[in-house]
Amino acid sequence: MTQKSQLDVATTVATARTSGRPGTFARVHVSQKPVELMRWCIDKVRPVAGLPILDPYMGSGSTAIAALSLGHTFIGCEIDPVHFDVACRRIEAYYTMMK
């Protein structure tokens, strides 16, 4: 089993219903990426400070959480309302974790 980062574990509050175990990692999107992978990708791109990270296919919100955790702003689009709601819950859980 792959080790999940604190960001992945803490942001899966919305998935506790699917896994039946609060606080465990559960895939909520068919092509979900680990937050740490998306942090690595953003870090390699070295975006200009102050410009938002854009994800036109937001899915479960991993890129949003990675961008926010690195101090960037974020703009995301998602056509599927179910995935959009999941992404919003994961982002909210990230903010709760950061308090």
N, C-alpha and C positions, 0 to 999 in steps of 0.2 A: 504494500500500500504506500502511496506517495505521501510524504510529509507535507502538511499544509501549513502555511504561515499563519501568524496571529491575525492578519487581515482577512484571510480566507475563513478562518474559524469564526472570528467575531462578526463577520458580515453574513453569516448564514443563518441568522436568527429566523428569517422568513422561511427557511427550508426545514425547520424543525418538524413541521407537520408531515413532510414527506418522508423523512428519515425515522421519525418517531423518537429520536434522541436529540434533545436540545443541545446546541453547542457543537454538533458534529458536522463535518463537511458533507454536503450532498449536492450532486450536480442538479442545477435547476434550468439548464439550457443545453441543447444538444452540442453546441460548439464552445462551451464555457471554458475560459482560460483562467489559470491561477493568477491572482492579483500580483504575485511576485514576478511572474513572467511579463506582465504588462508594465510593471515598474521598470524592469530591465529594458524593455523596448523603448519606453519614453526616455529613459536615461541615455540610451544610445543615440536617439535622435537629437538630443540636446535642444529642445525647443526654446525659442526666444522668450525671455522672462516677460510676463505680462500678457502674452498671447494665450488664448484658451486652447486646450486639447479638444479636437473634434473627433467624435466617433459616430459616423453615420449609421452604424449597425450596432446599437448599444447592447443588445442581448441581455445578459444578466448584470451588467454594470461593472465588470471587473476593471475595464479601462478607466471608468470614472473614479473608482476608489483608488486606483493606482495614481492617477493624475492628482487627485485631491491630497493624497498622502505625501506627494512630492511638492506640494505647495502651488500647484497650477490650478487655474479655473478649468471648467469643463463644460462642453456642450455635447449633448447626446441626442440621437434620434432613434426611435424604434417603432416599426410599423405594427408589431403585434402588441395589443394592449395588455395581454397577460405577462409577456416578458417585460414590458415597460413597468408594470406594477412591481414585479419582482426586483427589477433594477432599482426602483425608487426605495423599496423596503431595505435592500442591501445598503444603499447609500445612506439612508437614515440610520441604520444600525451602525455604520462606520462613524457617523457624527456622534452618536450616543457613546460609542466606545472611546472617542477622543475627548469627551468631557471629563 
